[in-house]
């Protein structure tokens, strides 16, 4: 059985990290703390990289 019906749905895997990065930035901005832009950038880019990796792995897997 194929892990995902459509490989394009792999974006959901990376969206978790990107949303975590956005929430991480929002909490710091709303609370008027010093915003850790490096951490926000790394979490968002981790989401992009994870979704690309998930797409490649799922697209290359057999459909049986």
Secondary structure, DSSP 8 states (H G I E B T S, - for coil): --SSSSGGGGHHHHHHHHHHHHHHHHHHHHTT----HHHHHHHHHHHHHHHHHHHHHHHTS---
